[in-house]
Amino acid sequence: MAARIAYLSPNAEQMEHFERLSAGGEEIVWVDSNQPVEKQAEDLRGVVAVIPTPSRYPEELAKLTPSVRLVQTISAGTNMIDKVALGELGILVANNGGGNAIAVAEHTIALMVSAFRKFQLQFNNVKEGSWAGDIRANWFSQAYEIAGKTIGIVGLGRIGSRLARRLQGWECDLIYSDIIDIDPALEEELHLTRVSLDELLTTSDIVSLHVPLNRNTHHMISDREFDMMKPTALLVNACRGPVVDEEALFRAIRDKKIAVAALDVTEEEPTPVDNPLLQFDNVLITPHLAALAIESHERSRAFAVYNTQRVARGEEPESVVPPDD
């Protein structure tokens, strides 16, 4: 009997993609996550690996599915899953293996350029028929080039390293901070200098965040960190919203402790229409779509099928996320 892999989702619209990508003889079944937990558990009987979209797998369901060995996300982040609780039940959690890293790295650079060149104001003015409007007069002194700037990358994982690679031709100085050791050969290849987080914050013109959300990174950028940054600095967050203390960010922008922020993520998503950050022209927010690209989605889905097939064959999965991440 073929090993069973499950696609757990409110609808079956992506099933054909997973079936197309599967060529190992494993049975892929759709389980409706809108159904009661008991019905989901019944449908998951005998399943060894689950691909949930969105990336959630509640402990209540995990306790009822003893055959499941792996929860495989399509996303890079796994903060919506209680990995400790699942681990105690013998269930591993894996992310997308960097499937969206290129898209997020490209989006990060787009945020940098857009924030420095005030693209959102330019787009809106032209669309509204006012052409340059008051941008030239009011924002000229706050429009910058990336060339010659020091860019500090916080977290040199799959996304951070791809960002560094894509910044090689931008004539900027690259520094980074990470809690894990990085291959010196990669540092040399990408012209990277390792520094402490404090030094990165004090010396960077652009601070770009690329860390997972966990108990150690929650609000890792708050009042203390903003106090250390240059008043001309740009903060970019394309990882998870709660990595930045949003109330502290509001104070930092209001009090001109930093010059500009560009975010693809917010603490609450969707962000409320009365979020005070939205009043600022020097805060640019995109709706958590940095990973959205045809190529990245295809890579992430392909990796999900590949990794669940490994488990179906009795092999160990790749890209497993530790419980404390």
Disulfide bonds with the S-S distance in Angstrom:
none
